[in-house]
């Protein structure tokens, strides 16, 4: 918005007082708040009142030190910043998360509701004792059914599909009956575990949201810099970058989907088979129900997510933002580190982790990495991968999207890196400290160790529980209690192990 483009009907200027029309302001309360809070921070501007109904803003300023043209330039810059921030939040940076976008904050609501009911139930139990309805077998049967649907991925996915076809919030449909039934049964143990599960997911999604916002802010600053110096960011743009960056997460995640839940699937089918055979031979429904509850793979399914959520929080505290959560898991397996630029800081830490192959791809026959074509960078990495290398690439330049996609994990430097590098990377290091690469690899390895501990523990509980249920040594109530105990143990092990570990 240039000063010459404004007509006298679009602004009213008096000494120290400007009323001006702003196109982006009309019918946008969010932008009204945004521009008012940003503009008032500028030097020599005393107060700002923005009205989204009229699309005009009233600005009081010091006319000795700032003029109309300068105020217009500030307004234009803030409009551009807001536009970039909106597009960044909704399109550029999509954090991989198991929860649908409209439910991203639901675990916090669920955790609060469960916590309040738990406190109320404990208080009621202390003063009035347990109600007769809590021992009803019918109530337990319904509670067991809700547990099976929520705990078995096979049943949960079917329930989710049906709910989505009817445009229903499937998580809420599972959560409310479970909460209601556990409350009627006055199951303090079950409610405690449900509360911890929801709390874990809430903290995990909050950590992802914080990473999301931090990366969005980085991108916003980079793109604003590009607006001021277009040639700096656009000199090496390649159309393939845009095409490849949209497929990076899909390409890499597909590799994990085939094997990540094999154990849980085996437990599911074994539990169903043993439960079915038991029912055919004994016609004992309660024994079959106990087998299904004891074999419920809920704890196995939670093993990975609980550890990852704790690790993401730990990484964020160190200024390392995880965009693709699966990348953090893959990072622990890398044996080759490629730097896009000369860096000797942090090499000793990498070698102490057993990583011997550390390279800077410059010089020799490859000439200069920055001057290479995107396809050439990609080919170098693919050739190394044919030799069995697990590669993490640390980049900060334009046209790195194909190379990032070819590597197992892509890490961008937040300050030095371009918007394209930050946008397409799996992980972003905010302060450009190369030593963080070794720290995050160590965190990944320790996280994977915790995941293996969780899975092993949960599997032992499942196998032992099924064996006890088959021999009628435990009832469905006891099987449900074992399920709660194993779930609680997974959550506590993930939180305590990763939170207490120094990286």
Steps between C-alpha positions, in 0.01 A plus 500: 500500500675814378415849626424625150241227448280628782224747434392759754188292570720214621675692776457806718822653625541755778822580690569192711171334404426273202180320411568262211318227304670160500365240257603196707332645809141492372297216660812354663504531881810279511695737279366799697657359816815401312570839342410694814742301716778508240472862387492646850841342565656715229705798606316835505154336475309559823167323456306303238129423480395266218132452409419189290142623442611812312839373382670814636766555765564804721870560565654757735868568431782750531493706177849634562666163449262295286291591197204358306717314248694324775180400680362362173818297453463357851136409432597332173774297672261389774239398241760291319618345826145409599429350157815289514427387854149387408615304196791356695285376785238340277712375210876524524564327830281201566616310806439130463253399767264212553213728599275665241553881484160579647582284803856620558410665831241243610735299727530806724122520534477125553775506763331786686158329496646168615705668773200688640286185507784307662538759775122508550479121515783472754332765713163324475658162581667649809181653641220274370667172408440288189159480334331161430479579127878491472495118537246444221619233251310675221691822560827308495407330172433834334824640643689197367345554157613864496849386605518247218388751236740767625789259559497280190620690189295266281174582678593864552571554130166346405322718754690804374402429139131469584507815712672704230248390238233659717717806569534421871784566742612140551745582781225671696264207432756263650605726783157592641362145545832383646504790745132451588531125555816530707329769708191283560723209596697740722820355358764730644777291343343511154430872524854566619646317200257671261602836645872424463452382141314818406753711688785332312339568163422856600859572601622333181276700271586817693870433435427447131297819489788693659737361237244590235480861618877535537563374147220721370671802656830400341336464162323831541829680564667325207223589260496859619873514432430360155250780437766757583773320302320285239816396318650349813234233537391458142825482308511120496134409518408181322143388429589152619541632857130573532403167354739295711438674834134398491600135474783484753298393804287257297807343339682447829202401714388229259820313577408481869133412462569147382691401817421742784194312632578138405528390862171663596330333202634159604373549855160601361456190287637265765261648755201471267594144402558379856184673622294345219640150557443533874137598446438212256646248745358630829207726402626722780447859389669655803817299440509612136443858607786473749728373220409793277555752779830342603620494138388855420801667329417849629824519698707383200334761281574766762864391542628696204280808532568553870879485451487723193291765674749516787795516258341780295460705817863438593617603153293819504660603830836487321380709207457204266159487335363173366276533196471130412481284812601184311823677401603505865465121508701455178773733622625245751599261220712741293867418443590782260479876554520737205560870555417742224765741625837480673450436872737348750289572806329194637703244304658357817154451649385317187803273505440424866162361390677260265430699183820486294374613162471880532533695177481850362391476139720770348816500295645212297300399196175619652617863467288715732187356663314831475564523126389144427167420344234344727512173305877475550464540877229237500714259297794525742276399790326222307836355395607493864174333602558220248804416714270452799561838661242653734537871434412817686549816296555839661419775252425869490464582131250531222422208268570239765154343492596202276810435712297530819249250362777257403660507846362302792474813716530863392606768748487873423676781682247757618705821479723434202255283312274625225123477517508209253742303718299561818175422326610162362716373787389240754676675789602864554782615729408852604843639597709332224720323757646186327551341841124463521522236224687262730268582790184427302647175362577393856148597607358295212703194595393525861138552395517186286640314799205617712259393224654151498470485878136604479415249228678216681326578827158532339549179301595304812188632674284403204640147471487439875150642523369284214660190654339575837163569336507175300552303820222699676746630758382855441156648440414771248519755781854390585593497131377857470705592806812347341432701185482819706821414685695432179373824343594697810847341504560596135407862563709532815805329346488730197460814704748422776771346281511778242438790737775401742759426231755772436596554137 
